[in-house]
Amino acid sequence: MIDGHRRPRGPYTVGAALLGHLVPAALERSGSLVAAYDIEIRAVAPGLRDLVPARRATLGADLTDDERILVPAPRRTLRLANGIAEFVRDVVPPGRTLVVCNGAQADPTDVELLDVLMRRIPPSVLEITVYLGGPEPPPDARDADGLWAIVDRGVQEGFLHAVVELAERGLALSEPGGEQWWRFAQRAATALGGLGRREEARELWEEARRSSQDPAVHAAGAYGLAMLDARHPDPAQRDLGRARGWINEAIAISTLLPDPLQRAFKLGFDRNGLALIELRQGRAPQALALVESAIELARELGDRHPLHRMVLLANRAQLLAALGRGKEALEDWAAAIAIDPMFPDSYVDRGNLLFELGRHHEALADYEAALRVGPPLPEAHYNRAELRIVQGDVPGALADLNRVIDLDPGYVDAYVNRAGLLAFLEHDEEARADATTGLALSPGNPHLLTVLGQLETGAGRLAEARRALDSAIERAPGLAAAWGNRGVLRYAAGDPEGAVADLTQAIGLDPQPDLYVNRAVALRALGRTAEAEADDARAAQQPG
């Protein structure tokens, strides 16, 4: 039995105990299997790091505190959990049992891990029982230094819930406005923002401003407040004007910092933040100029802050690509990857650009590199599936989409694409199941409604098909597939004139051969033979 209470050990209390039991025995049988999950094991069970050397270490692992500027997204813990689940599945003999007590007090990392283990490992291999209650552990007697060690690890690994909880305790044990208090406050505010708890983050940044007269603290606080507005996931709730005001304040303060290296780093960091605001206000050239000025400032730092340079190069690559300067963008991606070849996001982003440029072989290589250098990554599998669809490799695409959904059952776009492929293969019931599951996750999703409408048309349920497709068009009037499928439906319902109208709309949005073929059928039904023949000719001339 494992006590899952988070208070004594923090994140992955259960995961560390489970791995502590499994890894030594696994090393005796297959060191290569353990090595294949080095990132996951070292993150979840730091006590095993002497047994499991880092095979895929990112640049950030060896940097000083002030140079580690990247905070992993909350979804990183799902990637770790999936890697651990696959390791456990490979090493546990069938018929084993895992019992966890104090499940109600487990850290969110362990709650997620247990959920993944139960979902991905059959009970016949590992039966898991979780009791919500259990013995009460002793009170937490850690001082601020002890708490900081776990908070610092949590920031590096992306254990954001623990960062918030333990940093709040650290704040209570620290002198307000002091250096130690500020370190806890900065990490907690950053973690709160990452968890979507923006108002709490805002209040903590404001408290930092009220508690300190240090210019660096005020610059960082202004930057943090700006990013809460600029990075809001709902565009309607972004206050870019307020964000610009805060980032301007950050820049004004950073300009006056006395230390030249700190000034160059912080000013470049803030200009990069202003570039995001410019981009979101539709001013890509201005954003590019700001990022380029930040890159010039970074030249003053010598070998320091390599992650900062990597981020700036990646951001310039994205802006260059958006402005149609693909060759220069690829050069920047190459430079960013050279700084940290173990950072998977760079491969995914460069692969996406290569895909857009039609360089499919190179894009595939980048997606596969992203899969090699880190824990399981649903996005890389999803993007590789899209590439395989374009290449006509339907079985390969389905395999990747199956993998995406296995890793992340909430990945809506994977249901969209898999439902479409299954419908194409006439596996209608499986396609319907995916559309239904996807719509439960994303009600009103126009792509899923389009697939559902197509399936209902094929099944002869024309009224249900019309409701689905009308709703899809209402929600996404620029979605050619919805217009095209409604055109097919209207023809099936005895309305060839309406079919021609919908198919014409679809062709105007995305002139695909099948749309011309279908419109030709509807035109012939109306006696418009010459127009139908012209559509047949256009279909023959269209690629695809």
N, C-alpha and C positions, 0 to 999 in steps of 0.2 A: 504494500500500500504506500502511496505517495501522498504526503500532506501538501495540498496545493495552495495553502495560504501564502499570499504574496509578501506578508510583512517581514519575515526573516531574510528572504533572499531577493525579492523583487521580481523583475520580468523573467519569464520562462523558468519558474521554480519547478514545475512539473517536467518541462522539456529537459532541463539540465539533469534532473534525477533520472529520467528515463534513459538519456544518452549515457550517463555515468554508468549505468548497468550494461548497456548494449555495446558501447564503443570498444572497451578493452577486449571483449571476447571477439568482436568483429575484426579487430586488428590481427588477432592470431590466425584468423581464417583467410582474410583478404584485405591487405593494406590498401590495394587499389580502390576497393569499394568505399572505404572510409575516405580516402583522398578525394574521391569524386564529389564528396559533400563537405569539403573542408570549410567553405564559407558558412554554410548552415550550422555545422557542428560548433565551430569556433564562436559564432554569434550567440547561439542558444546556450552553450555550456562553456563559458570562458575557462572554467577549471580544467578543461581537457586540452587546452591549447598546446601544452607541452607534448601531448601525445599526437596531436594532429597539426602538423606544420601547415602554414599558409601556402597553398599552391596557386591561388588566384587572388592575390592581394591587390587592392586598389591603391592608388597613390595616397589617398587620404589617411591610410593606416599609419604612415610614417611621418605625418606632418605635425607641427606644433599646434597648440589649441587655437591660436589666432589665425592660422592658415586653413583650418578645416571649416570652410564656408558652406558646404553642402549638407543639408539635413535630409535624410531619406524620406520619401513620401510614406504616408501611413500604410499603403499597400505593400511595402517591402516585407512586413511581417507575414503577409499571406504567402509571399514567395518563399520565405524561410520555412514556413509551416509545410508547404508542399514538398520542399526538398527533404525535410525531416520525415514526412510521411512516406516518401519513396524509399528513404534509407531504412526506416523501421520495417516496411513491408518486405524489403529484400533480406533483412537479417533475422527477423523473428521467426522461429519455427511455428508452424500452425498449432493452434490449440492453446495459445497463451492468453493470460488475463492481465489487464491493467486496472487497478482500483485506485481512485483518487478521492480523498476526503477534503473538506473545506472548499469545495468547488465554488461556493457562493462568494468566497473571498479571493478567488484566483485572479491573477493579473490578466488583463485583456489579451496579452500574448498567449497565455496558456489556454484561455477560453477558445481562442481562435485555433490553436494547435489541436486541442482535443476535438473540436468540430471537424477539422480536416482529417484527423486520424480516423474518426468514426465514419466519415463519408467515403474515404478512399481505401480503407483497409477492411476487408470482409471480416465479420465477427468470427468466422471459422478460423481465421488466422490470429486475430487479436480482439478479444472481447473486452470492451471498455465500460466500466461502471464508475459513475461520478456521484458521490454523496455531497450534498450541499453543505452539511454541517461537519463538525469535527472538533478536536481539541483546540483550545485557544492558545496561540503561541505567546511567549513572553512579550512584554511591551518593547517597542522599538527604542533602543537606547543609543542609537547612532548619533554622533555629533555632526556638525555641519560638514566637516571634512569627509566623514564616512558617507554621508548622503551625496556629496558632490561626486564621489567616485562613481556612484551608480547613475547619477544624472548625466555625467559626462559620457559614460558608456551608452546610456539611453539615447543621447543626441546622435552619437556616431552610428548607432545601429538602427535608429528609427523607432524606438520604443516610446512613443510620444505620450501615451497615457501615464506611464511611470514617470517620465520627465516632469509632467505637470504635478503629479501627486507629491513626488519627493522634493521637487524644487520649492513647492509651497511650504513644506516642512523646513527646508533649508532657509527660506526667507524669514520664517519665524525665529530662527536661531541666529540670525545675522543682524548686524547693525544697519538700519535703513540708510541707504545711500552709499554705504561702504563698497569696497571692491568686491568682496565676497557676495554681498547682497545683490549687486548688479549682475554678477555672473549667473546667479540663480534666476533673477528676474528676466534677463535676456533669453535664457534657454526656455523658461516657462512660457514667456510671451510668444516665442517662435513656435513652440509645440502647440500652444492653444490655437494659433492661427492655422497650423497644419491640420488640426482636428476639426476645423470649422467653427470653433468657439470664439468668434471674432470679437464680440463685445467684451468678453473676459480678457482677451489679449489687448484690446484697446485700453481697458482700464489699467492693466499692468504697465503698458508703455507710458501712460499718463502718470502713473505713480512714480515711475522711474524719473520722469521729467521733474516732478515735484520734489523728489528726494535728493537730487544731485545738481551741482553746478559745474560738473565736468563737461567740457565741450564735446568730447567723444561720446559720452552717454547721450547728450541731447541730439547729436547727429544721428546716432543709431536709433534712438527713439523716434525721431522724425521719419527716418527711413522705414522703420517697422510700421508706423501708422500709415504711411503712404501705401505700402504694399498690401495692407489689409483692404484698402479700397480698390487698388488697381488689380489685385488678383482674385477678387470675388468671383466664384464660378458662375454666378448668374449675371450676365452682362447688364441686366436691368437694374441691378443693385450696386453696380460700380459707381462710385462718385469720383470720376477722374479729375474733376476740378479741385476737389479737396485733396486728392492724392498729389496733384501737381503742386499745390501749396506746401504740403508737407515735404515733398522731395526737394523743392526749391530751398526750404529751410535747411534740410540736411546738407545740400550742396554749399549753401552760404557758410555754414559752420565748418564743414570739411575744408573749405578753401583757406580757412584761418588757422588750421591746426599747425602747431609750430614744428613738429617733427616731419621732415621732408618725406620719409618713407611712409609714415602713417598717412600723411596728407595725400600722397600719390595713390595709395591703395584705397583709402576711404573715398576720395573724390571720384576715382574711377568706378568704384562700387555704386556710388550714388548716381552717377551719370548713366550707368547701365540700368538702374531703376527708372530713371526718367525716360530712357529709350523705350521701356515697356509701355509707359503711359502714352508716349508719342505714337507708338504702333497701334495701340488700342483706340486712339483718336484718328486713325487712318493716315498717319503721316510717316510712312515707312522711310522715305529719304532722310527726314530729320532724325529718326531713330537710328539709322545707320551711321549718320555723322556723329552722334553721341557715343555709340559703341566704338567707333574708330578712335575718338578722342580718348576713351577709356583705355584702349589698347596702347596708345601712345604713352599714356601715363604709366602703364604697367611696365614699359621698358625701363623705367627708372628703378624698378624693384629688383633688378638683377635676377638671381635664382629664387628669390623669395616668392611666395604666393603662387605656386604653379597652378593650383586649382582655379584661382581667380582668372589666370590667363586662359585656361581651358574653357571656362564658362564664357568668357568674352569672345573667344574664337568661335565657339558653338553658336552664340547668339548672332555674331556677324554672318556666319554661314546661313542661318535661317533667314536673316533679312536679305542677304544677297540672292538666295533662292526665290524669295517672295518677289524680288524685283527682276527676276528673269536672268540673273547672272550666275547660271548654274556652274560654269567652269570655276569661277572664283570661289563659289560656295564649297565645291568639292575640295579645293585646296585648303580652305579653312577647316573643313571636317578632318582632313588628313592630319593637319597640324594639331588639332584638338585630340585626336586619337593617339598621336605620337606622345603627347604629354601623359596620358593615362590610358594605355591599351586595354585595361581591365574594367573600363567604365561602359556598361552595356548600352546605355541610352544613346551614346554617340553613334554606335553601329546602327541602331534602329533608325535614328534620324537620317544618317547618311544613306542607308538603304532605301528609305522612303524617297529621297531625292533621286537616287539612281533609278528607282522604279519609275518615277515620273518622267525621267529622261529616256526611258526605254532600254536602259542598260541592265537587263534582267539578270544576267549571270552574275554581275557584280553585286546587285541588290541582294540576290540569294545568298551570296557569300557573307555579306554584312549581317543579314538576319541570323545566319547560322553562327557567326562569330558572337553575336549578342547572346545566343543560347548557350554557348560554351563558357563564357567568362563569368557568368553569375548564376544565382539560383533560378529555378523555373520562371520563365518570363512569358505570360500569356500574350502580351502585345507582339512579341517577335513571332510567335506561332500564328497569330491572327494575320499579321502582315505577310508572312510567307504563304498563308492560305490564299490571300488576295492575289499574290504573284502567281501562284500555281493555277488559279482560276483563269487568269489571262493567258497562261501557257497551255491551257487545255488539260491540265492534270487534275481532273475532278477527284479521283481517289486520294491523291496526295493532299488536295485542299480539304477534303472531308476529314482525313486523318488529323490535320493540323487543327481544324475547327473542333473536332472531338476532344483534342488535347486542351484547347483553350477552355472549353466548358468543364472539363474534368478539373482543371486547375482553378477555375473561377466560375462557379455556376451563375454568377450575377452579371456576366459579360454579355450585355444585350446585343451588341453588334455581331457577336458570333452566332447567336440564334438567328439573326436576320440572314446572314450569309448561308448558314447551314440549311435553314428552311428553304431558301431559294434554290440551292443545289439539289436538295432532296425533291423539291417540286419538279425541277428540270429532269431528274431521273425517274419521275413518276412514282416516287415513294410517298404517296400523298398522305397517308396516316402519320408517318414520321414527320413529314413537313408540317402537318397541322399541329402535332404535339409541340414542335419547336415554336411555331407561331403563337400558340396558346401560352406556353411558358414565357416567351419573350414579352407578350402583351401583359402578363401578370406583373412582370418586372418593370415594364415601361408602358403603362396604359396609353393608348392613342398613338403609339409609334407608327408613323405613316408607312415605313418600309414593311413592317410586319403586317399591317392592315392590307397592304398591296398583295403580299403573298397569300394572306388569308382569302382575299377577294378572288385571286386566281384559283385557289383550291375550291372555293365555293362554286365558282363558275363551272369548273370541271365536273363537280358533283351534281350539277343541275339545280343547285339552290340559289337561284338568280336573285331573289329578294335579299337574302343574306349577303350575297356577293356585292350587290349594289350599295347596301349600307356600309360595308367595309371600304369599298373603293371611293364612295362619296366622302367618307370621313377622311380617308388618306389624302384626297385632293384638297379638301378644305384645310387640312393641317399643313400640307406641303404642296402648294400649287405648282412648284417647279420640278416635281418628281415625275419624270417622263414615264417610268414604269407604271405608275398609277393610272395615268391617262391612257396608256396603251392597253392595259388590262381592262379598263372600263370600256374602251372601244370594242374589245373582243366580247365582253359581256353584252354590250348593247346590240351587237350583231346577233349574238345567240338569242337575245330577247326579241328579235324581229324588228330592230330599229337600225337599219343600215345607214340611214342618214346621220343619226346620232353617232354611230360608230365612226363614220368618216370624219366627223367634227372632232371627236376625241383623239383619233389616230393622227389627225393633222396637227393637233396641239402637241402630241407626244413627239412627232417628227420635228417640229420646230424647236423642241427642247433637246432632243438627242436622236439624230437621224440614223437609226439602226435598220439593218436589212429586214428584220422580221416585221417591223412596223410598216414598211412599204408593202411587203407581201400581204399583210392583213388588210391594209387599206385598199389594195387592189381587189381583194375578194369582196369587200363592201361596195366598192365602186361598180363592180360587175353586176352586183345584185340590184344596183340602181340603174343599170343600163348604160353606164358611163365607161364604155369599153376602151376608148382611146386613152382616157386618164388612167385606167387600170393597167393598160399595157406600158404606159410611161412609168408607172410605179414598179412594175416588174423589172423594167430596164434599170431603174435606179437601184433596186435591191441587188441586182446582179453586179452593179458597179461598186457597191459599198463594201468596205473591208469588213471582215468578221463573219 
